[in-house]
Amino acid sequence: MRQEGPISRFPVPALAEMPDDLRARIAQVQEKAGFVPNVFLALAHRPDEFRAFFAYHDALMDRPGGLTKAEREMIVVATSAANQCLYCVVAHGAILRVRAKDPLLADEIAVNYAKAAITPRQKAMLDFAVTLARDPGAVGAADHAALEREGFSADDIWDMAAITGLFALSNRLASAADLRPNGEFFGMGRG
């Protein structure tokens, strides 16, 4: 179980010092996961940003629509790999393994999604998300048309873009903070 050194380069407040609503949210996550993901502790450094980030996260990742929860996590893993974000690849790779019920899929997507065991529809989704992550100015009508041919709606495409955008923010904060993945993530969904 690896987590060497501090979880963040920035101050991490003690639970007792956090506002009540942040402590309550962290307790919910701990009860569900069995541990507290380091991102919750690191973002608690700035309570208003914690609230805004997780409100947007939940609005995107938990909303009903044409993308499954596993597909939403695929976007996070593929774009986080493109952005070289260790924390997000490891943490969301664990969530993807659980949601997809596949112990190998997250690793395949993180290394080379184009060779992963995914559907052509999912590949088109990840092509779009990774292009948007790497070169947003290159995204155009042809990208939207390719997604529409695969049956994605305008709302689905918005979700892909919003998830990619939110995790571009998350990837950069996690990288700047040298945010360390919890050791528990490495084994999740593998057995």
Long-range contacts (C-beta under 8 A, 24 or more apart in sequence): 1-183, 1-184, 1-186, 2-181, 2-183, 2-186, 3-38, 3-180, 3-181, 3-182, 3-183, 4-180, 5-180, 6-180, 7-38, 7-41, 7-42, 7-179, 7-180, 8-38, 8-41, 8-42, 8-45, 8-177, 8-178, 8-179, 8-180, 9-176, 9-177, 9-178, 10-42, 10-45, 10-177, 11-45, 12-41, 12-42, 12-44, 12-45, 13-41, 13-44, 13-45, 18-44, 18-47, 19-47, 21-51, 22-47, 22-50, 22-51, 25-54, 33-184, 34-184, 35-182, 35-184, 36-182, 37-91, 37-182, 37-185, 38-87, 38-179, 38-180, 38-181, 38-182, 39-87, 39-91, 39-170, 39-174, 39-179, 42-174, 42-177, 42-179, 43-173, 53-166, 53-169, 53-170, 56-166, 57-166, 60-159, 60-162, 60-163, 60-166, 61-163, 63-159, 65-155, 65-156, 65-159, 66-151, 66-152, 66-153, 66-155, 66-156, 66-159, 67-125, 67-156, 67-159, 67-160, 68-99, 69-99, 70-96, 70-99, 70-100, 71-122, 71-125, 72-159, 72-163, 73-99, 73-100, 73-106, 74-100, 74-105, 74-109, 74-113, 74-118, 74-122, 74-125, 74-126, 75-125, 75-126, 75-129, 75-160, 75-163, 75-164, 75-167, 76-163, 76-167, 77-106, 77-109, 77-110, 78-109, 78-110, 78-113, 78-126, 78-129, 78-130, 78-133, 79-129, 79-130, 79-132, 79-133, 79-163, 79-164, 79-167, 79-168, 79-171, 80-110, 80-167, 80-170, 80-171, 81-109, 81-110, 81-111, 81-113, 82-130, 82-133, 82-134, 83-133, 83-167, 83-168, 83-171, 83-172, 83-175, 84-171, 84-175, 85-167, 85-170, 85-171, 85-172, 85-174, 85-175, 86-174, 86-175, 86-181, 87-174, 87-175, 87-179, 87-180, 87-181, 88-167, 88-170, 88-171, 88-174, 90-181, 90-185, 90-186, 91-181, 91-182, 91-185, 93-185, 94-184, 94-185, 94-186, 94-188, 94-189, 95-188, 95-189, 96-189, 97-188, 97-189, 97-190, 98-188, 98-189, 101-189, 102-189, 103-189, 103-190, 103-191, 106-189, 120-150, 121-150, 121-151, 121-152, 124-149, 124-150, 124-152, 125-150, 125-152, 125-160, 128-157, 128-160, 129-160, 129-161, 129-163, 129-164, 132-160, 132-161, 132-164, 132-165, 133-164, 133-167, 133-168
